C-alpha cells in the first residue's frame, strides 16, 4: 500500500501538470521579449513608438499579407530585442505577443492560401487549411483584450475570408497531355 506522503506527492504532481496545461492555452510566442535588465538604459520610448505605429497601422484593416506581413515580422523581431524597463515589461510582453500572433496568423494564412490555391495541392480546398491561422488569430484577440485600453480608437484587424479554388471547367493536365474532368484535380499525388 502507498503511504500517505507518496499519495500527497503524486496528487500534487498531477495538479501541477494540469495547471501547466491550462496555463499554456495560448501558443508559445516564438520571439518573446528578452528579460528586463536590472538597470538602464531602457528603450521604452522606442518600443512604444514602434508598437503604436504598428498597432494603429493594423487597426480597421484585414490581416496583413505580402510585404506588409514582412514589415510586421521585422518590427516584431526588432521590438523583441529591446531593453524594456521592469515597469513596462508586463504590458510590453502582451504587446509583443499580440504583434507576434498577428504575423503568425498572416504567415499561416498565406501558407494555407498558397497550398489551397495550388492546382497540384494534395489536399482539398476547405477551411481546415486555415485552422492554424485561426488559432493565432484567436490568440491575438485574447492578447488584444489585454492591451486595447492603451490604444483608444483602434480595433483589432479582421481575418480575410478563406480562398478556395473550384474548377468549373476542365483544365489542361501536363502529365496526361490532355484535359482533366470538370472540377477534378490531378497532380503529383
C-alpha positions in Angstrom: 0.0 0.0 0.0 1.2 3.5 -0.8 2.0 5.6 2.2 0.2 8.9 2.8 3.3 11.1 1.8 3.7 9.4 -1.5 0.0 9.8 -2.3 0.1 13.5 -1.5 3.2 13.9 -3.6 1.5 12.1 -6.6 -1.6 14.2 -6.3 0.4 17.4 -6.0 2.4 16.5 -9.1 -0.8 15.8 -11.1 -2.2 19.2 -10.0 1.0 21.0 -11.2 0.8 19.2 -14.5 -2.9 20.1 -15.0 -2.2 23.7 -14.1 0.6 24.0 -16.6 -1.6 22.5 -19.3 -4.3 25.1 -18.6 -1.8 27.9 -18.5 -0.5 27.1 -21.9 -3.8 27.8 -23.7 -2.1 30.4 -25.9 0.5 29.3 -28.4 4.1 30.0 -27.4 5.5 33.3 -28.6 8.4 32.4 -30.8 10.2 35.7 -30.3 9.4 36.8 -26.8 10.9 39.8 -25.2 14.4 39.4 -23.8 14.5 39.7 -20.0 14.3 43.1 -18.5 17.7 44.3 -17.5 18.2 45.4 -13.8 19.4 48.9 -14.9 19.1 51.1 -17.9 19.4 52.5 -20.4 15.9 51.3 -21.4 14.3 51.6 -24.8 10.7 52.0 -23.6 10.1 55.1 -25.7 11.3 53.4 -28.9 9.4 50.3 -28.1 6.1 52.2 -27.5 6.6 54.4 -30.6 7.1 51.2 -32.7 4.2 49.5 -31.0 1.9 52.5 -31.6 2.8 52.7 -35.3 2.4 49.0 -35.8 -0.9 48.6 -33.9 -2.6 51.7 -35.3 -1.4 50.5 -38.7 -3.2 47.3 -38.2 -6.4 48.9 -36.9 -9.6 48.6 -39.1 -7.8 46.5 -41.7 -7.6 42.9 -42.7 -4.8 40.6 -41.7 -1.6 41.8 -43.4 0.0 39.6 -46.1 2.8 40.0 -48.5 5.2 43.0 -47.9 3.1 44.3 -45.0 3.5 40.9 -43.3 7.3 41.0 -43.8 7.4 44.5 -42.3 5.3 43.3 -39.4 7.6 40.4 -38.8 10.7 42.7 -38.9 9.1 45.2 -36.5 8.3 42.4 -34.0 11.7 40.9 -34.2 13.3 44.3 -33.6 10.9 45.1 -30.7 11.6 41.7 -29.0 15.3 42.6 -28.7 14.8 46.0 -27.0 15.7 46.7 -23.3 12.4 47.2 -21.6 12.1 48.6 -18.1 10.6 46.5 -15.3 7.7 49.0 -15.0 6.7 48.4 -18.6 7.7 44.8 -19.1 4.4 43.2 -18.4 2.5 45.4 -20.8 5.3 45.2 -23.4 5.1 41.4 -23.2 1.4 41.5 -24.1 2.1 44.0 -26.9 4.9 41.9 -28.3 2.7 38.7 -28.1 -0.1 40.5 -30.0 2.2 41.5 -32.8 3.8 38.0 -32.9 0.4 36.3 -33.1 -0.7 38.7 -35.8 2.3 37.9 -38.1 2.0 34.2 -37.4 -1.7 34.3 -38.3 -0.7 36.1 -41.5 2.0 33.7 -42.3 -0.2 30.7 -41.7 -3.0 32.3 -43.8 -0.6 32.9 -46.7 0.6 29.3 -46.5 -2.9 27.9 -46.4 -3.9 30.2 -49.3 -1.0 29.2 -51.4 -1.5 25.5 -50.7 -5.2 25.6 -51.2 -5.0 27.6 -54.4 -2.4 25.3 -55.9 -3.7 23.2 -58.7 -1.4 20.4 -57.6 -2.3 20.5 -53.9 -2.8 17.1 -52.4 -5.5 18.4 -50.1 -8.9 19.8 -50.7 -9.7 23.5 -50.7 -11.6 23.6 -47.4 -11.5 25.8 -44.4 -9.4 23.3 -42.4 -6.3 24.6 -44.1 -6.8 27.8 -42.2 -7.1 26.3 -38.7 -3.5 27.3 -37.7 -4.2 30.9 -38.9 -7.4 31.0 -36.9 -5.6 29.6 -33.8 -3.1 32.5 -34.0 -6.0 35.0 -34.7 -7.8 33.8 -31.6 -4.6 34.2 -29.6 -4.1 37.7 -30.9 -7.7 38.5 -29.9 -7.0 37.3 -26.4 -3.9 39.5 -26.1 -5.8 42.4 -27.8 -8.2 42.3 -24.9 -5.3 42.9 -22.5 -3.8 45.9 -24.4 -6.7 47.6 -26.2 -7.1 50.2 -23.4 -3.7 51.5 -24.4 -4.9 52.2 -28.0 -8.1 54.3 -28.0 -9.9 54.3 -31.3 -8.0 51.3 -32.6 -9.7 48.0 -33.4 -8.3 44.6 -34.0 -7.7 43.6 -37.6 -10.1 41.1 -39.3 -9.4 37.8 -40.9 -10.0 37.6 -44.7 -12.3 35.0 -46.0 -10.5 31.8 -46.9 -9.9 31.4 -50.6 -10.9 28.3 -52.4 -10.3 27.0 -55.8 -13.3 25.4 -57.5 -12.8 24.5 -61.1 -15.9 25.0 -63.2 -14.4 23.7 -66.4 -11.9 21.1 -67.4 -8.3 22.2 -67.5 -5.1 21.1 -69.2 -3.1 18.4 -67.3 0.6 18.4 -68.2 1.0 14.8 -67.0 -1.5 13.3 -69.3 -1.2 15.9 -72.1 -5.0 16.3 -72.1 -7.9 17.8 -70.3 -9.0 16.8 -66.8 -12.5 16.1 -65.8 -14.6 19.0 -64.9 -13.9 20.0 -61.3 -11.3 17.3 -60.8 -7.8 17.8 -59.5 -4.7 15.9 -60.7 -1.1 16.3 -60.0 1.9 14.7 -58.4 -0.1 12.7 -55.8 
